[in-house]
Amino acid sequence: MFKRVFYTMTMVAMAAPAFAADASVGTGMIALAAGLAIAIAAAFGALGQGRAAATALEGIARNPAASGKLTTPMIIGLALIESLVIYALVIAFIILGKI
């Protein structure tokens, strides 16, 4: 039963832009895509940063003498994760520019 409802809703969602008389549905989908892109990127970026920080702090707690060797790669890793989120923000702005 759930599959049937899911497939029906999927088909209705796909067919809505085809039967639209104006472009408002298409622009709505573009705005939704931009919002989802930045939301997903921010969520998984935050999860990655949290996991990286937790792992680095766990390593420092196990071996305090290695804190100097762990801090720099951790900061570089966090910067790279953040750059991917900023890249997703730029892509979302590009997508919004198509409206």
N, C-alpha and C positions, 0 to 999 in steps of 0.2 A: 504494500500500500504506500509506504513511504517513497519507494522508488518511483511509483507512478506520479505522485504529487510533485516530487523533485523534478522529474523529466518534464512535466507539464509546465511548471514554473520556469524552468530553463528555456523552454521553447517560447513561452510568452515574452520573457525578457529579451530573447534574441529577435523576436518578430516585431517588437515595439518600434524600433527605429525604421523598419522597412515600411510600416504603415503610417508613419508620421507625416502629417501634411506640412509641417514647418520644421525648421532646424532646431527647435528648442530641445527636443529629446536628444539629439546628437550632441549639443553643447552641454547638456546635463550629464551625459555619459563621459564626456571629456573631463568635466570638472570632478566627477566621481573618480575617474582614473587618476587624476592628479592628487586628489585627497588620499586615495588608497596607497598610492606610491610613497608619499611622504610618511604616512602612518606606519606602513610596514617597515620602511627603512629606519624610522626612528625607533620603533619597538625592538627590532632585531639588533640595531646598533647599540641600544641601551643594554640588551641582554649580553651582547658580546663584550661591552666595556665592563659590565659588572662581573662577568666570569673572568676576564683578564685581570682585573684588580684583585678579585678574591684569590685567584691562583698565585699572583705575585705576593700578596700579603701572607698567604699560607707558606710560601717558600721562605719569605723573610722570617716568619715566626719559627720555622724549623731550623734555620741557619742564619742567625742575625749577622754573621760576618759577611754573608753574600748580598747584603742589602744594596751595596753600591753597584754590584754586577746585575742586579735584577731591576733596579729602578729605571735605568736608561732604556733598556729594551721595552719595559712596560709602557713608558711614556711615549715612545715611538709607535708602539702597537696601538695605544689609545688614540694617537693622532691619526693613524691610518684608518682606524675604524670611523672616527669622526669625519674624515675626509670623504668616506663613502656615503655617509648620511648627508653631507653637504652636496655631494654630487647628485644624490636623489632629489634634494631640494631644487637644484638647478634644473634637473629634468622635469620636475613638477611645474616649475615656472615656464619652461618651454612648452609643455603640454597646455598650460593655461593660456599661453599666447596664441594658441590655435582657435580659441573661442571667438 
